Each structure stands twice: as structure tokens, then as C-alpha cells.
Amino acid sequence: MTGAEIVTWIGGVAVVIGAIFMVIGALGIVRMPDVFTRIHAASVADTLGVPLVLLGLVLFAGFSLVSVKLIFLVLFIMFTGPAATHAVARAALHAKVKPVDRSGKPIEIEEAEEEGASSRP
């Protein structure tokens, strides 16, 4: 096998693994019981699946302007994805959405934990 074939295989494996992470995230969004666990499933797909697919496409594209744009997309997603997930979770807490336990009953959260007072100095 030549070097180009090896890079193509690595790119293909990265795309397939990224697609598997995105399918797992999509199933998690559908199957999870509350907004917080659904956010977690979406963030898995966002921070693992999409960058792997894009990095696999970078390997397919070779060194070109397209690969530079794809790398910028990966960096953008890696910086904004966790921040957006955190913002949605904070908004859900401010809207008084309660997480649920395994039986489906809401978990009571103390007011100090909701407002983040416990993490402030």
C-alpha cells in the first residue's frame, strides 16, 4: 500500500467512527428522559462525531484550501459546542426544569445549587 492509500483508509475510518458517534448521539436524544441527559447526548455527537467526520474529510481533501476551511470548522465547533451546551443547560435550570431519576421522578435541587451560589467564592 502506498502512503496515499493509507491516508485514505485513515480518513475513511475517521469518517465512519464519527458517523457512529453521531448516530449514538441521535439515539440518545430520542431515548433519554429529560433535557439534561438529552443535552449530554447531543454534546457527544457535537464534540466527537462532527470533528471526526471533518478531520476524515481533511485527510480525503489533502493539503488544499478546502482542508484549511475544514480545520477552521473543526476548531469553531470545538470552541462553541461546549459553550452552547452549557448555555442551554443553564437556561433550563433558570426555567426551573428539574432533572429526573431512573424512575422518572423529578430530582429536587436546592436553590443555592440552582443559582450557582455554591461555586462562587
Salt bridges, closest charged atoms under 4 A:
GLU111 OE2 - LYS96 NZ 3.66
GLU114 OE1 - LYS96 NZ 3.30
GLU114 OE2 - LYS98 NZ 2.99
